[in-house]
Amino acid sequence: MFVDTLIIFLHALVAWVLVEVFVNNAYRLSRPQYVFFHYVSVVAAFAIAFFVYFQFFAAGWAVFFVTMTALGFVLLLEIIVFGYLYSGDRWFLNFADWIFPMFLATSTIYLMGVLLAGR
């Protein structure tokens, strides 16, 4: 069970890092472009990471449980980074930049599970 949880964590970490790479390099975009491409990057990163997970590593756990475990890890990463490591202004912790992308990430993980694992 520990190894299966670790694999979920690693896939969530890869997706989170991919999104952060986009966010850290998209500062030149206009606000509407940034929001649109942020959403696209969230869906793409989590779809790719969890396509790989459900295709090659799924341990037979319920899709909902995998989704909530991955979301828990992403929330933990966010708390560690933005609570303890990030010293700048936290203006981006709002609905458009944080809450809705978390919803997109959660929905994408669940959709990948339903499509690939069917459980």
N, C-alpha and C positions, 0 to 999 in steps of 0.2 A: 504494500500500500504506500509506503514512503517513496519508493522509486516512481510509482505512478503519479503521485502528487508532485514530485520533483519535475517530472516530464511536463506536466501541465504548467508548472511555474516557469520552466524554461521557454515554453511556447508563448506564454503571456509576456515574459520579459522581452523576447525577440520582437513581438508585435509592438510592445510599448516603446522599445528603443527605436524601431522604424518610424513610429509616429513622432517621437521626440526629434529625430533627425530632420524630418520635414518641418516641424514647428520651429526649430532653431535656424533653419535656412530659408524660411518663407517671409522674413521680415520686410522684403521689398515689395511684396504684393499689396494691392489695395485691400481694404477691409473685406468687401464682398468676395473678392477672389480668394483671400486667405481663408475665410470661413468655408467656402465651397470646397477648396482643395484640402483643407483640414479634415472635413467630413469624408472626402474621397480617400484620403490617406488612412484614416482610421478603419474604414470598411476594408480597404485593400490589404492593409497590414494584418488585421485580425483574420480576414478570410484566408490569406495565404498561410499564416502560422497555424490556424486551426484546421485548414484543409490537410496540411501535413500531419497534424496530430491525429485527426480522426481517420486518415487514410492509413497511417503506418504505426501509430503508437496507442491507439484507443485500447483501454484495459477492460472494456465491457461495462464501464460505469454508465449510469444514466446521463443523458445529455444535459439535463438540468443541473445535475451535481457537478459535472465538468465545467459548465458555464459559471456556476456560482463560485466554484473553487478558483477558476481563472480570474473572475471579477474581483474576488477577495485579494488575490495576489496583486492585481493592478492597483486596487485601492491602497494596499500596503505600500507599494512602490511610490504612489502619489504622496502618501503621508510622510514617508521617509524623505523623499526628495524635496517636496515643497514645504514640509514642516520643519525639517532639520538642516537640509543642505542648501536650499535656495534662499538667498538673502534679499532678493529684489522685491519689487512691488507685486502683489498677487492679484492684480486687476483681472486676470484671465480666469479666475475661479468663479465663473458665472454660468448661466444657462447655456448660452451659445457656444462658449469655448470649453466648457468642462462637463456639464450635466448631460447635454444632448450627445456629445461624442461618447460618453460612457454608455448611454443607451444604445448608440450605434454599435459599439464594441460588443456589448452584451448580446444584442440581437444577432449580430454577425456570427459570434461563436455558436449560439444556439442553432442558427440556420445551418451552419456547416455540419453540426452534429446531426441534425434531423436529416439533412440530405445524404450524408455519408454513412452515419451509423444507424439511422432509422430507429433509434430507441428514445 
